[in-house]
Amino acid sequence: MDKPASAPDPQFLSTAIEAVVRAGDLQMAKFGTGVRVEKKGAIDLVTEVDLEVERMFRALIAERFPEHDVLAEEMGGGLRGASHRWVFDPLDGTTNFAHGVPIFCASLALEIDGEAAVAAVYDPNRRELFTAEAGGGSRLNGVTLETSSNATVLESMLVTGFPYNIHEKADEFLKVFGQVLKQARAIRRLGSAAIDICWVAAGRMDGFWEASLKPWDTRAAALILEEAGGRVTGMDGRTWDPDAGHILATNGLIHDEVLSILA
């Protein structure tokens, strides 16, 4: 993926970090307290925390960068075609959060002229802050990240997710899952795409795939993985498009082998 020609303003990364850490504080203040949960679909949930965190973030950007656009999960776009666009998931892993499962995060990327420039993902349960700047590497709590060295799928632990319309297309998704399961050491399903991809960047997992995602699920973590030395494409092997919904994100070494299995 192409990178911005020059290093982004350091204020952008500091703002991204501030936003996701504040989001994590809000999440943890309400976690396990019986928050209000509503349905966006049969199994697609939204909580009052999703909305509270997104309102906090929108107010922060409106105050600090009023000329920037914001694309976030719960309140949509209202986009003006600005050169700078923040892509935010206020609570990635809402279903986990609603069920009391401590695997969720806030995920934020800033695009400049359509390319990801900075990224921050914060997991408040483990107090893990993943960050990246285009061309500047990625870090976990300030320590440089590197992907794993596993070179075959048989050696690899992979992670995936299922879409909210899984009940409509269960056979289709389970067929793909089964093909990978036959050849991998193990597969996990954590429930937060941003954490999944960040864990690939950290070398804990070796690859991630999912077929039905939104830009706020993946934009930040994909940059973090690429800057850690990983590889990101579509599940068809083509250049990754955050709006296309499908993604394969790996340590790079197993990428082509996973593509052949998915095909």
KOLTOR-546398 format. One record per residue: residue number from 0; y, x, z of N, C-alpha, C, O in turn. Coordinates in pm, whole numbers. Each point is the difference from the previous one (the first is absolute). Layout:
BEGIN
(atom NUM; (Y; X; Z); (Y; X; Z); (Y; X; Z); (Y; X; Z));
...
END
This chain:
BEGIN
(atom 0; (-119; 84; 0); (119; -84; 0); (124; 88; 0); (7; 101; 70));
(atom 1; (90; -142; -150); (124; 78; -7); (74; -5; 132); (-9; -99; 73));
(atom 2; (83; 205; -41); (77; 8; 124); (149; 2; -33); (39; 41; -109));
(atom 3; (43; -83; 204); (144; 12; -21); (39; 143; -27); (-61; 93; 53));
(atom 4; (163; -74; -135); (38; 134; -44); (52; 86; 114); (-17; 122; -4));
(atom 5; (78; -180; 104); (54; 78; 111); (-47; -59; 131); (-44; -114; 7));
(atom 6; (54; 196; 98); (-45; -45; 131); (84; -119; 45); (122; 0; -18));
(atom 7; (-186; -101; 78); (76; -116; 47); (88; 35; 118); (-24; 97; 71));
(atom 8; (127; -177; -50); (88; 14; 114); (-82; -5; 128); (-78; -93; 18));
(atom 9; (92; 191; 73); (-80; -1; 123); (22; -123; 86); (-85; -34; 83));
(atom 10; (197; -33; -102); (24; -123; 76); (-100; -109; -37); (-29; -88; 81));
(atom 11; (-25; 95; -203); (-97; -102; -41); (-129; 12; 81); (-52; -101; 48));
(atom 12; (1; 221; -32); (-123; 16; 78); (24; -31; 147); (-85; -62; 64));
(atom 13; (197; 104; -11); (28; -30; 142); (10; -150; 22); (-44; -50; 103));
(atom 14; (101; -22; -199); (8; -146; 10); (-139; -61; -8); (-32; -93; 75));
(atom 15; (-51; 144; -166); (-136; -52; -13); (-78; 19; 129); (-71; -91; 45));
(atom 16; (84; 209; 15); (-69; 26; 126); (50; -92; 110); (-79; -59; 74));
(atom 17; (210; 46; -63); (58; -88; 102); (-51; -142; -17); (-33; -67; 98));
(atom 18; (28; 21; -222); (-40; -139; -25); (-145; -26; 38); (-29; -100; 66));
(atom 19; (-62; 188; -106); (-142; -27; 29); (-32; 18; 148); (-87; -69; 53));
(atom 20; (156; 162; 14); (-23; 17; 143); (54; -121; 78); (-64; -48; 94));
(atom 21; (180; 1; -133); (52; -122; 62); (-93; -118; -26); (-23; -83; 88));
(atom 22; (-31; 77; -209); (-96; -105; -33); (-122; 9; 91); (-48; -101; 52));
(atom 23; (-2; 224; -32); (-115; 19; 86); (27; -42; 144); (-88; -56; 66));
(atom 24; (207; 83; -18); (37; -43; 135); (-1; -152; 12); (-48; -55; 100));
(atom 25; (100; -12; -201); (0; -146; 0); (-142; -54; -7); (-33; -98; 67));
(atom 26; (-51; 160; -149); (-139; -42; -11); (-72; 11; 133); (-68; -93; 44));
(atom 27; (82; 208; 21); (-73; 23; 124); (52; -88; 115); (-76; -34; 91));
(atom 28; (204; -1; -96); (56; -86; 105); (-64; -139; -3); (-5; -69; 102));
(atom 29; (-44; 28; -220); (-57; -135; -14); (-152; 2; -17); (-64; -105; 4));
(atom 30; (6; 223; -24); (-144; 7; -27); (-80; -49; 121); (20; 45; 113));
(atom 31; (-111; -137; -140); (-85; -52; 106); (65; -102; 90); (-53; -32; 106));
(atom 32; (169; -20; -147); (72; -95; 86); (-10; -144; -49); (68; -88; 53));
(atom 33; (-151; 63; -155); (-14; -136; -49); (115; -44; -87); (55; -109; 19));
(atom 34; (-16; 192; -116); (112; -33; -88); (-36; -116; -92); (-117; -30; -25));
(atom 35; (222; -35; -24); (-19; -112; -92); (-51; 50; -134); (54; 96; -56));
(atom 36; (-158; -160; 3); (-61; 38; -127); (3; -120; -93); (-37; -111; 39));
(atom 37; (81; 134; -163); (-1; -105; -100); (-79; 47; -121); (-30; 119; -14));
(atom 38; (-6; -212; -73); (-79; 31; -118); (86; -1; -126); (77; -93; -24));
(atom 39; (-92; 200; -56); (60; 2; -134); (-104; -43; -104); (36; -40; -111));
(atom 40; (-163; 47; 148); (-112; -39; -84); (-118; -27; 90); (15; -2; 123));
(atom 41; (-132; -19; -181); (-118; -36; 79); (-30; 103; 108); (-33; -35; 113));
(atom 42; (45; 166; -149); (-26; 107; 98); (115; 100; 6); (-15; 106; 61));
(atom 43; (128; -138; -123); (117; 89; -4); (97; -44; 108); (56; -110; -6));
(atom 44; (-36; 196; 106); (77; -37; 118); (138; 66; 2); (22; 103; -64));
(atom 45; (69; -164; 138); (129; 61; 32); (31; -35; 145); (-22; -112; 45));
(atom 46; (73; 211; 28); (34; -25; 140); (151; 7; 18); (73; 44; -89));
(atom 47; (-28; -88; 207); (142; 10; 31); (46; 145; 3); (118; 28; -19));
(atom 48; (-212; 65; 45); (35; 142; 5); (32; 52; -140); (94; 77; -18));
(atom 49; (-174; -119; -84); (33; 38; -138); (145; -33; -31); (74; 82; -54));
(atom 50; (-35; -203; 90); (134; -47; -33); (107; 71; 83); (105; 36; -53));
(atom 51; (-132; -15; 181); (97; 69; 86); (23; 142; -49); (115; 46; -4));
(atom 52; (-220; 24; -31); (13; 138; -46); (75; 5; -133); (84; 87; -21));
(atom 53; (-115; -178; -69); (69; 2; -128); (149; -31; 15); (83; 61; -68));
(atom 54; (-48; -153; 156); (142; -28; 24); (70; 123; 56); (112; 32; -41));
(atom 55; (-177; 38; 133); (58; 124; 55); (27; 100; -112); (107; 60; -6));
(atom 56; (-206; -43; -83); (14; 99; -106); (110; -38; -98); (80; 85; -40));
(atom 57; (-76; -209; 1); (103; -43; -96); (140; 19; 58); (92; 39; -71));
(atom 58; (-77; -65; 199); (131; 20; 64); (36; 148; 1); (116; 36; -20));
(atom 59; (-214; 50; 45); (25; 145; 2); (47; 49; -137); (96; 76; -8));
(atom 60; (-164; -118; -97); (37; 46; -135); (133; -60; -43); (80; 67; -64));
(atom 61; (-56; -193; 98); (127; -64; -36); (117; 73; 64); (108; 10; -59));
(atom 62; (-129; 40; 180); (106; 72; 69); (17; 142; -54); (112; 47; -18));
(atom 63; (-221; 19; -9); (4; 142; -33); (14; 26; -151); (72; 91; -41));
(atom 64; (-141; -171; -40); (2; 18; -145); (15; -136; -68); (-95; -48; -63));
(atom 65; (211; -15; 74); (15; -136; -50); (-19; -13; -151); (-24; -110; -50));
(atom 66; (35; 221; -22); (-17; -5; -145); (-146; 8; -42); (-30; -16; -118));
(atom 67; (-62; 41; 212); (-141; 15; -33); (-71; -136; -3); (41; -94; 67));
(atom 68; (-148; 87; -148); (-87; -118; -1); (-110; 15; 104); (-35; 111; 41));
(atom 69; (-20; -224; 0); (-115; -3; 90); (-105; -93; -59); (28; -116; -31));
(atom 70; (-150; 168; 16); (-116; -81; -37); (-96; 6; 119); (-54; 106; 31));
(atom 71; (35; -219; 34); (-85; -4; 119); (-91; -121; -7); (26; -95; -73));
(atom 72; (-133; 100; 152); (-109; -96; -18); (39; -144; 30); (-34; -90; -77));
(atom 73; (105; 67; 186); (11; -137; 49); (118; -78; -56); (-5; -122; -9));
(atom 74; (112; 192; -30); (120; -70; -44); (35; 29; -145); (110; -29; -46));
(atom 75; (-206; 88; -26); (18; 18; -143); (104; 104; -36); (22; 97; 72));
(atom 76; (43; -121; -187); (89; 100; -55); (147; -34; 10); (70; 51; 87));
(atom 77; (-22; -138; -177); (143; -16; -17); (58; 128; -55); (108; 43; 41));
(atom 78; (-182; 19; -135); (35; 133; -49); (114; -5; -100); (15; -96; -76));
(atom 79; (67; 203; 79); (118; 5; -86); (-10; 109; -106); (95; 24; -74));
(atom 80; (-209; 43; 67); (-17; 108; -96); (65; 129; 44); (40; 81; -84));
(atom 81; (-29; -59; 213); (61; 123; 53); (-88; 121; -32); (-121; -13; -18));
(atom 82; (183; 129; 10); (-76; 123; -28); (-89; 39; 117); (-100; 69; -19));
(atom 83; (136; -114; 141); (-77; 31; 120); (-62; -130; 53); (68; -100; 23));
(atom 84; (-200; 104; -5); (-70; -118; 50); (-98; 39; 110); (-86; 86; -19));
(atom 85; (101; -151; 135); (-92; 19; 111); (-115; -99; -12); (22; -119; -21));
(atom 86; (-145; 169; 34); (-120; -84; -12); (-69; 1; 137); (-48; 105; 44));
(atom 87; (44; -219; 23); (-33; -4; 143); (-107; -103; 30); (7; -114; -44));
(atom 88; (-107; 158; 120); (-96; -93; 59); (23; 3; 151); (-30; 101; 65));
(atom 89; (81; -209; -9); (35; 0; 142); (-121; 6; 93); (11; 45; 114));
(atom 90; (-126; -90; -163); (-122; 2; 81); (-119; 2; -95); (-49; -106; -41));
(atom 91; (3; 224; 7); (-117; 12; -87); (-124; -1; 88); (-23; 90; 80));
(atom 92; (-57; -194; -96); (-111; -24; 90); (26; -122; 88); (-39; -2; 116));
(atom 93; (105; -98; -173); (36; -119; 77); (-123; -70; 58); (2; -45; 115));
(atom 94; (-109; 36; -193); (-120; -67; 51); (-57; 74; 120); (-41; -61; 99));
(atom 95; (38; 195; -107); (-43; 79; 116); (88; -31; 120); (-49; -26; 110));
(atom 96; (180; 30; -132); (97; -24; 109); (-25; -137; 64); (-3; -12; 122));
(atom 97; (-14; -89; -205); (-17; -136; 50); (-129; -16; 81); (-8; -84; 89));
(atom 98; (-92; 167; -121); (-129; -8; 70); (-13; 101; 112); (-105; 10; 64));
(atom 99; (213; 67; -38); (-5; 96; 109); (-69; 130; -35); (-43; 74; 89));
(atom 100; (31; -44; -218); (-65; 124; -44); (109; 106; -20); (93; -23; -77));
(atom 101; (-100; 137; 144); (110; 98; -3); (0; 92; -120); (0; 122; 14));
(atom 102; (-1; -181; -132); (14; 77; -125); (104; -72; -85); (-33; -94; -74));
(atom 103; (157; 137; 83); (110; -56; -78); (114; 100; 3); (-1; 95; 78));
(atom 104; (100; -118; -164); (110; 97; -12); (120; -65; -66); (-6; -116; -42));
(atom 105; (114; 191; 34); (113; -33; -87); (4; 105; -110); (-24; 118; 25));
(atom 106; (55; -162; -147); (-5; 89; -116); (127; -16; -81); (42; -111; -31));
(atom 107; (22; 224; -3); (130; -3; -66); (14; 113; -101); (-29; 116; 31));
(atom 108; (72; -150; -150); (33; 99; -101); (137; -30; -58); (43; -115; -4));
(atom 109; (25; 219; -39); (124; -15; -75); (-23; 47; -142); (-40; 114; -23));
(atom 110; (66; -202; -71); (-4; 35; -142); (141; 31; -47); (95; -70; 34));
(atom 111; (-82; 176; -113); (126; 34; -67); (-26; -1; -149); (-80; 79; -50));
(atom 112; (147; -167; -20); (-22; -18; -144); (-147; -21; -31); (-52; 54; -98));
(atom 113; (-14; -132; 182); (-137; -40; -26); (-107; 94; 49); (-118; -32; -9));
(atom 114; (155; 150; 62); (-98; 97; 48); (9; 14; 152); (109; 3; 56));
(atom 115; (-223; 6; 9); (-2; 14; 144); (60; 135; 40); (-39; 104; -51));
(atom 116; (134; -108; 143); (71; 121; 42); (-33; 40; 143); (-18; 118; 29));
(atom 117; (9; -216; 61); (-37; 28; 138); (-95; -109; 47); (-2; -110; -55));
(atom 118; (-77; 142; 158); (-95; -96; 52); (-23; 25; 148); (5; 113; 47));
(atom 119; (-30; -222; 25); (-35; 10; 142); (-95; -114; 33); (24; -115; -35));
(atom 120; (-132; 149; 103); (-97; -98; 51); (-22; 33; 146); (-30; 114; 35));
(atom 121; (45; -216; 51); (-16; 25; 144); (-108; -90; 58); (8; -123; -10));
(atom 122; (-108; 185; 70); (-109; -67; 69); (31; 6; 150); (-18; 105; 62));
(atom 123; (66; -214; -3); (46; 7; 138); (-112; 10; 103); (24; 45; 112));
(atom 124; (-144; -87; -148); (-110; 9; 95); (-42; 145; 26); (-32; 37; 113));
(atom 125; (34; 43; -218); (-34; 142; 13); (124; 89; 5); (-10; 122; 11));
(atom 126; (128; -185; -19); (127; 72; -4); (-3; 108; -109); (37; 115; 23));
(atom 127; (-81; -156; -140); (-9; 91; -113); (104; -36; -105); (2; -112; -52));
(atom 128; (84; 207; 23); (106; -18; -99); (-30; 85; -122); (3; 123; 7));
(atom 129; (-33; -189; -118); (-24; 67; -127); (129; -4; -82); (61; -106; -14));
(atom 130; (-20; 220; -40); (123; 4; -79); (-20; 84; -125); (-91; 83; -7));
(atom 131; (176; -106; -91); (-2; 81; -121); (135; -7; -69); (72; -100; 10));
(atom 132; (-39; 208; -79); (111; 4; -94); (-53; 50; -132); (-81; 92; -4));
(atom 133; (126; -152; -105); (-47; 40; -131); (27; 147; -24); (114; 47; 8));
(atom 134; (-219; 26; -37); (12; 143; -24); (7; 84; 125); (9; 122; -8));
(atom 135; (-13; -186; 126); (17; 72; 126); (-120; -5; 92); (9; 44; 115));
(atom 136; (-121; -97; -162); (-119; -8; 83); (0; -120; 91); (96; -76; 5));
(atom 137; (-205; 60; 68); (-14; -111; 93); (-46; 52; 135); (-60; 107; 9));
(atom 138; (88; -185; 95); (-26; 46; 137); (-49; -113; 89); (29; -118; -23));
(atom 139; (-103; 157; 125); (-40; -90; 107); (55; 55; 129); (-41; 106; 46));
(atom 140; (135; -179; 12); (68; 47; 122); (51; 142; -17); (-8; 83; 91));
(atom 141; (61; -55; -211); (61; 129; -27); (-93; 107; -51); (47; 107; -40));
(atom 142; (-179; -131; 40); (-97; 99; -44); (-41; -30; -144); (-31; -114; -33));
(atom 143; (31; 217; -52); (-30; -18; -141); (-139; -59; -21); (-97; 42; 62));
(atom 144; (90; -139; -151); (-126; -67; -31); (-70; 65; -119); (65; 50; -92));
(atom 145; (-198; -50; 97); (-82; 41; -114); (-119; -94; -9); (-54; -43; 101));
(atom 146; (14; 12; -222); (-115; -86; -21); (-129; 77; 27); (1; 122; 19));
(atom 147; (-112; -194; -17); (-129; 61; 28); (-47; 86; -117); (56; -5; -110));
(atom 148; (-160; 84; 135); (-57; 86; -104); (-133; -53; -51); (-69; 69; -76));
(atom 149; (31; -189; 116); (-126; -56; -50); (8; -23; -150); (96; -59; -50));
(atom 150; (-198; 105; -22); (9; 3; -146); (-92; -100; -69); (4; -12; -123));
(atom 151; (-86; -60; 199); (-87; -101; -60); (8; -128; 81); (33; 2; 118));
(atom 152; (-63; -114; -183); (2; -129; 69); (-108; -4; 107); (19; -63; 105));
(atom 153; (-131; 129; -128); (-107; 2; 98); (43; 64; 132); (-51; -35; 106));
(atom 154; (145; 128; -113); (52; 65; 121); (113; -79; 65); (47; 36; 108));
(atom 155; (-3; -142; -172); (129; -61; 33); (-11; -127; 83); (-95; -77; -12));
(atom 156; (196; 58; 97); (23; -128; 66); (115; -69; -72); (111; 53; -6));
(atom 157; (-138; -169; -48); (100; -75; -75); (45; -121; 81); (-67; -42; 95));
(atom 158; (179; -12; -134); (56; -116; 70); (54; -96; -105); (51; 43; -104));
(atom 159; (-61; -172; 132); (44; -100; -97); (54; -122; 72); (3; -5; 123));
(atom 160; (39; -90; -199); (48; -127; 54); (-35; -111; -96); (-28; 24; -117));
(atom 161; (31; -147; 167); (-27; -118; -81); (125; -87; -7); (76; -7; 97));
(atom 162; (-54; -58; -210); (122; -81; -16); (-10; -133; 74); (-107; -39; 47));
(atom 163; (221; -28; -37); (3; -128; 69); (-70; -110; -78); (-27; -106; 56));
(atom 164; (-3; 128; -184); (-75; -99; -77); (-147; 39; -10); (-69; -40; -94));
(atom 165; (20; 120; 191); (-137; 48; -3); (-99; -115; -7); (-106; 14; -62));
(atom 166; (136; -129; 123); (-93; -113; -2); (-19; -54; -140); (-105; -58; -30));
(atom 167; (205; 75; -56); (-8; -50; -137); (-76; 96; -91); (-58; -42; -100));
(atom 168; (60; 171; 134); (-59; 101; -89); (-94; 93; 76); (-7; 120; -29));
(atom 169; (-65; -175; 125); (-82; 84; 87); (-104; 79; -79); (-18; 119; 26));
(atom 170; (-49; -181; -120); (-106; 69; -74); (56; 119; -77); (-62; 107; -6));
(atom 171; (179; -125; -54); (63; 107; -78); (31; 121; 87); (-30; 113; -37));
(atom 172; (90; -137; 154); (39; 111; 86); (-121; 64; 69); (-3; 121; 19));
(atom 173; (-94; -202; 17); (-119; 54; 65); (-84; 84; -96); (-68; 93; 43));
(atom 174; (72; -126; -170); (-72; 81; -99); (57; 142; -4); (-74; 98; 2));
(atom 175; (207; -88; -7); (64; 133; 1); (-30; 72; 130); (-34; 118; 0));
(atom 176; (47; -189; 111); (-27; 59; 132); (-142; 55; 4); (-23; 110; 50));
(atom 177; (-71; -186; -100); (-138; 43; 1); (-26; 124; -83); (-79; 86; 38));
(atom 178; (145; -76; -152); (-17; 117; -85); (48; 126; 70); (-65; 105; -7));
(atom 179; (179; -115; 76); (52; 116; 73); (-88; 31; 120); (-30; 116; 28));
(atom 180; (-13; -220; 43); (-81; 17; 119); (-129; 77; -29); (-47; 77; 83));
(atom 181; (-9; -98; -201); (-125; 68; -37); (16; 151; -10); (-98; 74; 11));
(atom 182; (222; -28; -34); (19; 142; -30); (85; 76; 102); (4; 122; -5));
(atom 183; (62; -192; 96); (86; 66; 97); (-74; 25; 131); (-100; -66; 30));
(atom 184; (149; 161; 48); (-54; 22; 134); (25; -121; 89); (-88; -42; 75));
(atom 185; (209; -14; -84); (36; -115; 83); (123; -68; -59); (78; 62; -72));
(atom 186; (-64; -190; 104); (119; -76; -39); (52; -71; 125); (-78; -53; 79));
(atom 187; (208; 52; -63); (64; -71; 110); (99; -102; -57); (45; 11; -114));
(atom 188; (-13; -109; 196); (98; -103; -35); (88; -20; 123); (-41; -68; 95));
(atom 189; (162; 127; -95); (84; 3; 119); (98; -115; 9); (35; -43; 110));
(atom 190; (10; -9; -224); (91; -114; 3); (147; 33; -14); (85; -86; 20));
(atom 191; (-53; 213; -54); (139; 39; -25); (-1; 102; -112); (-39; 115; 20));
(atom 192; (83; -156; -138); (-4; 90; -115); (85; 125; 22); (-39; 109; -43));
(atom 193; (153; -124; 109); (87; 115; 22); (-69; 103; 90); (6; 120; -28));
(atom 194; (-71; -166; 136); (-73; 93; 85); (-118; 60; -75); (-26; 119; 11));
(atom 195; (-44; -201; -89); (-113; 51; -79); (42; 121; -84); (-64; 105; 4));
(atom 196; (173; -121; -78); (43; 106; -92); (53; 120; 77); (-24; 115; -38));
(atom 197; (95; -140; 147); (48; 111; 83); (-117; 79; 59); (9; 121; 16));
(atom 198; (-117; -189; 16); (-116; 71; 53); (-69; 82; -108); (-63; 101; 31));
(atom 199; (74; -143; -156); (-47; 86; -110); (89; 125; -6); (-51; 111; -17));
(atom 200; (181; -130; 31); (92; 115; 0); (-30; 96; 113); (17; 121; -15));
(atom 201; (-62; -174; 130); (-29; 82; 117); (-139; 61; -3); (-36; 76; 90));
(atom 202; (-44; -108; -192); (-134; 55; -10); (-104; -73; 82); (-114; 46; 9));
(atom 203; (151; -158; 52); (-97; -76; 79); (-90; -82; -90); (-119; -16; 27));
(atom 204; (175; -35; -134); (-73; -69; -105); (15; 83; -128); (88; 86; -11));
(atom 205; (-175; -113; -83); (3; 77; -125); (53; -82; -118); (43; 56; -100));
(atom 206; (-46; -188; 112); (51; -82; -108); (13; -145; 42); (-67; -46; 92));
(atom 207; (156; -25; -160); (28; -141; 26); (15; -72; -132); (61; 53; -93));
(atom 208; (-115; -174; 84); (26; -84; -116); (19; -144; 46); (-58; -44; 99));
(atom 209; (141; -27; -172); (16; -143; 23); (61; -62; -124); (79; 63; -71));
(atom 210; (-116; -189; 46); (32; -61; -128); (115; -98; 3); (43; -46; -106));
(atom 211; (9; 10; 223); (102; -105; 4); (100; 29; 110); (-14; -49; 112));
(atom 212; (117; 128; -145); (99; 43; 98); (141; -20; -54); (19; -19; -120));
(atom 213; (78; 24; 208); (140; -10; -36); (68; 135; 18); (-54; 86; 70));
(atom 214; (171; -64; -132); (66; 131; 13); (26; 42; 144); (-10; 118; 32));
(atom 215; (43; -213; 56); (29; 38; 139); (-126; 46; 75); (11; 66; 104));
(atom 216; (-129; -100; -156); (-123; 46; 63); (-26; 149; -26); (-60; 68; 83));
(atom 217; (106; -18; -197); (-47; 129; -49); (107; 102; -31); (-29; 120; -5));
(atom 218; (153; -162; -17); (102; 89; -55); (21; 124; 86); (5; 112; -52));
(atom 219; (9; -131; 182); (26; 113; 90); (-122; 89; 12); (10; 122; -15));
(atom 220; (-125; -181; 43); (-120; 79; 24); (-42; 77; -123); (-53; 111; 11));
(atom 221; (75; -166; -129); (-37; 70; -122); (79; 130; -15); (-56; 102; -41));
(atom 222; (186; -105; 73); (79; 123; -5); (-49; 100; 104); (-9; 119; -28));
(atom 223; (-22; -168; 147); (-51; 88; 105); (-129; 69; -46); (-18; 119; 23));
(atom 224; (-70; -194; -87); (-125; 59; -49); (24; 100; -112); (-58; 109; 2));
(atom 225; (140; -144; -97); (27; 94; -111); (61; 130; 52); (-35; 108; -46));
(atom 226; (125; -120; 142); (64; 120; 53); (-96; 82; 88); (28; 116; 30));
(atom 227; (-141; -176; 10); (-102; 73; 74); (-103; 64; -94); (-94; 66; 45));
(atom 228; (112; -86; -175); (-91; 59; -98); (-100; -96; -58); (-87; 41; -77));
(atom 229; (98; -168; 112); (-93; -99; -51); (41; -52; -137); (99; 44; -58));
(atom 230; (-178; -139; 10); (23; -56; -133); (0; -152; 9); (-81; -59; 72));
(atom 231; (171; -4; -145); (12; -145; -1); (5; -48; -144); (81; 48; -80));
(atom 232; (-169; -143; 45); (3; -66; -130); (-31; -148; 22); (-22; -46; 112));
(atom 233; (21; -27; -222); (-57; -133; 5); (-152; 11; 8); (-56; 107; -21));
(atom 234; (-11; -217; 51); (-146; 2; 3); (-60; 18; -138); (-119; 26; -13));
(atom 235; (203; -38; -89); (-44; 25; -138); (28; 143; -44); (-28; 35; -115));
(atom 236; (82; 46; 204); (29; 139; -33); (136; 23; -63); (39; 114; -22));
(atom 237; (32; -221; -6); (133; 14; -62); (105; 33; 106); (-24; -10; 120));
(atom 238; (141; 49; -169); (112; 29; 90); (22; -117; 95); (6; -116; -42));
(atom 239; (6; 147; 169); (11; -105; 100); (132; -74; -12); (106; 61; -10));
(atom 240; (-114; -193; 12); (116; -89; -1); (-7; -83; 128); (-89; -83; 15));
(atom 241; (184; 104; 78); (-4; -75; 126); (-2; -151; -18); (-50; -72; 86));
(atom 242; (105; 24; -198); (5; -144; -24); (-129; -54; -60); (-18; -121; -5));
(atom 243; (-72; 209; -39); (-124; -45; -64); (-101; -51; 101); (-88; -79; -34));
(atom 244; (99; 124; 159); (-84; -54; 106); (-123; 80; 33); (-48; -6; 113));
(atom 245; (-6; 83; -207); (-122; 75; 28); (30; 149; 10); (90; 52; -66));
(atom 246; (-170; 16; 151); (28; 141; 27); (-129; 73; 35); (-89; -55; 64));
(atom 247; (81; 180; -108); (-100; 94; 47); (75; 122; 50); (76; 62; -74));
(atom 248; (-96; -28; 201); (73; 108; 65); (-103; 90; 68); (-70; -44; 90));
(atom 249; (61; 170; -134); (-105; 89; 50); (55; 138; 32); (118; 29; -20));
(atom 250; (-208; 56; 70); (34; 141; 23); (16; 77; -131); (35; 117; 3));
(atom 251; (-60; -181; -114); (10; 63; -132); (-133; 53; -48); (-30; -11; -119));
(atom 252; (-49; 68; 207); (-126; 63; -39); (-106; -101; -41); (-81; 28; -88));
(atom 253; (82; -144; 150); (-102; -101; -32); (55; -108; -93); (-71; -96; -30));
(atom 254; (193; 110; -14); (69; -109; -69); (-76; -46; -125); (-26; -119; -17));
(atom 255; (-8; 213; -69); (-66; -38; -126); (-137; -61; 27); (-42; -92; -71));
(atom 256; (-28; 142; 171); (-131; -57; 32); (14; -143; 49); (-79; -86; -39));
(atom 257; (178; 58; 123); (21; -138; 46); (39; -88; -118); (-47; -113; -10));
(atom 258; (132; 163; -78); (36; -79; -118); (-122; -39; -80); (-11; -114; -47));
(atom 259; (-81; 206; 31); (-122; -30; -78); (-84; -106; 68); (-63; -82; -68));
(atom 260; (61; 81; 201); (-75; -103; 73); (70; -135; -14); (-66; -102; -23));
(atom 261; (197; 101; 39); (74; -126; -11); (-10; -60; -140); (4; -121; -17));
(atom 262; (-17; 208; -82); (-8; -48; -139); (-131; -71; -27); (-23; -46; -112));
END
